[in-house]
Amino acid sequence: MRRRELLQWASLPVLPSAGLLVGQGDAYAQDGNWPTRAVKVVVPYSPGGSADTLGRLVTTGLTEAFKQPFVIENRGGAGGIIGSQMVAKSPADGYTLVISGIGSHIIAPAENPKSFDPVNDFTHIAILGGPPIALAINASLPINDLKGFMDYASKQNGGLSWGSPGKGTHGYLIGESFQAATKIRLEHVGYKGAAPAMTDLIAGHISASFTTLSTASPHIQAGRLKLIATTGSKRLKDFPSTPTFAELGFPKLTSTTWFSLSGPAGMPKAMVDRINLEVRKIMHSTHVSEQLSKVSMETFDWDVPKFNLYFGSELKRWAPMVSAVQADT
């Protein structure tokens, strides 16, 4: 199957997986007072990013809720694989968890299939939230909406240039999906991270970028970039005049660079349900909601089964596209 055909196939809607069941271990039944000591929460990235920000918000809340310390340990490397592998090999007793997400548990294992099984090696507990992907353009371009962007792009010989944080990243996959949905030719420029892509976009070396809204937001608010549309499920408080792609007729582009909380496979169901409930309370508290709004993040109030169905659908949606990109490089 040709790469473009596979990308188009992978962008079709999928049904949620019926798998990803939480373990039925008896450890929690034996120790209903869990936790009785500190819980380690691995962030499989360096400090300072979205995973770290969300991890620290949720661990602060869990520490208050359970009256035991939930302690962040940053264990970065290999796109989230190193820290995640460590957690996958840990006992399923609730004392080692990981900040998981689309990058570390959907994209990374699709790029490196021998790293771990994102379904069978983990218990997926709760979704935390994350920023949507933004289509941002250089502020000097004579474009103010998606129709104008598409008209302008269609007139560029060789295709309008756009940047992403790199091939295989969520921004790149959304950009490819946008091309498949609109049949408009764009010329991709890959970068080693979001920051250099933003630098070149502001300087006018590229015309557009598909990147997380939290990355682009400060430059949009400063007038250096224009925000055309987002992949969010709804308009965001800080950008009420910016439509979602779904509003503009592209519902298949709805997506979030989400992060979540997971643990080793086989964690007891009662423990997982209890953690999920506390996480949802934390993420929707007034304080945390205000903090996340400042960095353009959405949250989702989902129980364990709903989150696991979503995880399965995300795996079916993105893993084939990542594999296609790997085969093409």
Secondary structure, 3 states (H helix, E strand, C coil): CCHHHHHHHHCCCCCCCCCCCCCCCCHHHHCCCCCCCCEEEEECCCCCCHHHHHHHHHHHHHHHHHCCCEEEEECCCHHHHHHHHHHHCCCCCCCEEEEEEHHHHHHHHHHCCCCCCCCCCEEEEEEEEECEEEEEEECCCCCCCHHHHHHHHHCCCCCEEEEECCCCCHHHHHHHHHHHHHCCCEEEEECCCHHHHHHHHHHCCCCEEEEEHHHHHHHHHCCCEEEEEECCCCCCCCCCCCCECCCCCCHHHCCECCEEEEEECCCCHHHHHHHHHHHHHHHCCHHHHHHHHHCCCECCCCCHHHHHHHHHHHHHHHHHHHHHHHHHC
